[in-house]
Amino acid sequence: MDKPAHLFDRRTVKRNMAAGLITKDEYQAWLDSLDDCGDSVVVSDVKFEHRARFDHTASGYTDADDD
């Protein structure tokens, strides 16, 4: 591919297509050229805990759900 990889960044690809920097066919070709990394996936068990946060408008900590 002769175009810089940053043009195919999923966060900006629609804008780059609209600007005529890349085409849908070029984007699809770039996607097809990517390696399949599915065999290197690591599964993790994540647990989120509620924590108090500092409220800079008051004089101390407040519950994060009190917005």
N, C-alpha and C positions, 0 to 999 in steps of 0.2 A: 504494500500500500504506500503510495507516494505522498499521502497527506498526513499531517501530524496527528498522533493518537488523541490529543486533547479535543479535537473536533468531534470525536465520537463518544465523548463523556456523556453518560445518560442524563446528567443534570442540564446539559446545554445542547443536546443533539437536535431537539425540535427547533430551537432558535437558529442553529447553524444550517439546518435544512431550509428554514424560511428565508435566511439570508443568501441562500444559494451557494454556501460554502461546501456542502456535501449533498449527495442525493440519497434517496431511499435505497437504491440499489447498492451504492457504496457502503451505506450503513449496514445493510444486510450482509454484504460480503465481509465486512469487518467482523460482524458478530459470528459468522460462520468460520472465520479464521481463528477464533479464540479456542484455547485448549479447554477440554472438559476437566474441571478440577473436582468433580463430584466424589472421586475416590479418596480425596484428602480431607474430607469434612470431619470435623471433630464435634461430637454432640456434647453439649453441656447442660447441666441442670441449674438454672438460675432462679434464685429466690429474691424478690424485691421486698425490702422492708421500709415501712413508713418511718421517716425521720423528721424531727422538728427542724425548722430553718430559722435563721436569724431575720427578724423583721427590722429593716433599717429605719422605718418610719416610727417605730414604737421603741420601747425601752426594754427589749429582751426578745425571747424566743416566742414563736407563735406556731400553731398547728398549720401544716401546709395546706390543709383543706379549708381554712377559714377565709379564703379570698372572696 
